[in-house]
Amino acid sequence: MKDVLTKKMDDSAKENNVLIENKGFKILVMLLMDVEKNKLIEMYRKLLELRRFEEKCWDLFSQNLIPGTIHLYLGQEAVAVGVCSNLNDADYVQSTHRGHGHCLAKGAKMDKMFAELMGKATGYCKGKGGSMHITDASVGLLGACGVVGAGIVIAPGAALSAKLQGTDQVVACFFGDGASNTGNFHEGLNIAATWDLPVVFVCENNLYAMGTKQSDVMKVENVAERAAAYGIPGVICDGNDVVDVYKTAYEAVKRAREGKGPTLIECKTYRHKGHSRFDQGKYRPEDEVEEWLSKDPIARMRERLLSMGILTDEDASRIEKKVEDEVEVAAKFALESPFPDPKTALDDVWVEESESE
């Protein structure tokens, strides 16, 4: 393998490659598909946005400023950013209970998200949805759902609407490894495959369905293997490498947009915290946690961009500072926003029937 990795490449390809030291070997890392430099920088900025947003959520929740509970996306940022970087505003995203990252990656605004989490009137759902129900139709967010696996049958419906209308819209449907053991998984993938619907099913496999280890409840090692039962591609990628996720999703989105049907992508990743804010994650072995923390997607992307000469330390620090400032401004907006007037409790619950109807 060393010989293959270290062989000479023609000059036209060199600018998209870099030599790095890995366990004493010089390894040639090639960014396939010639991902544009600006795209790589934007993905890095987005990774930071997701990370700093969630860290701020952790802080605000600790101060009792966010009611209920929250399911943080810390550690899984590369999945949402890698997939959504292939989508446009008209495309749809079906999210989950751990959905903050999906929302931000698809273009939702941090200030309105913070406001929604705090139950404020300026939030996306006027403070009535909370962490697990953020929706923004203007950027294609179909909404999140706290019911495990529920989105897997909603996504094909949205994809069917796109197919019937003759648009080239694609639906990215996110779910966890635990959701792949629900009936909705079979029903959603089966109908999407049968009708060649433009859906990209994205399994964020963080090894644990709440506190249950995947290997304890699944005979197969990989969720992607199940794609064979529906006659669609099943692909595994490194969910902690935003470029690998981007490249994998690129092919799946292209396939869907061309009318060739769905793809099941399994992103191997790991959440840094417990299932929810109240879960300390004591069921996970310490050495396992340490190993996965060493694969942090943001640190890896930063090192990659520095090694390639796309960013300098100063550039990276400037981006990081800008994102941190934006997060603070967004949180301040939410903190200063009013709570909903109790008189509006039943607003938006139902539609008044008109005389014509």
Sequence and secondary structure as in RCSB ss.txt:
>XXXX:A:sequence
MKDVLTKKMDDSAKENNVLIENKGFKILVMLLMDVEKNKLIEMYRKLLELRRFEEKCWDLFSQNLIPGTIHLYLG
QEAVAVGVCSNLNDADYVQSTHRGHGHCLAKGAKMDKMFAELMGKATGYCKGKGGSMHITDASVGLLGACGVVGA
GIVIAPGAALSAKLQGTDQVVACFFGDGASNTGNFHEGLNIAATWDLPVVFVCENNLYAMGTKQSDVMKVENVAE
RAAAYGIPGVICDGNDVVDVYKTAYEAVKRAREGKGPTLIECKTYRHKGHSRFDQGKYRPEDEVEEWLSKDPIAR
MRERLLSMGILTDEDASRIEKKVEDEVEVAAKFALESPFPDPKTALDDVWVEESESE
>XXXX:A:secstr
 HHHHHS   HHHHTTEEEEEETTEEEEEE GGG  HHHHHHHHHHHHHHHHHHHHHHHHHHTT S S     TT
 HHHHHHHHTT  TTSEEE  SS HHHHHHHT  HHHHHHHHTT TTSTTTTSS GGG  BGGGTEEE  SSTTT
HHHHHHHHHHHHHHHT    EEEEEETGGGGSHHHHHHHHHHHHTT  EEEEEEE SEETTEEHHHH SSS GGG
GGGGGTS EEEEETT HHHHHHHHHHHHHHHHTT   EEEEEE   SS SSTT   TTS HHHHHHHHTT HHHH
HHHHHHHHTSS HHHHHHHHHHHHHHHHHHHHHHHHS    GGGTTTTTS    S  
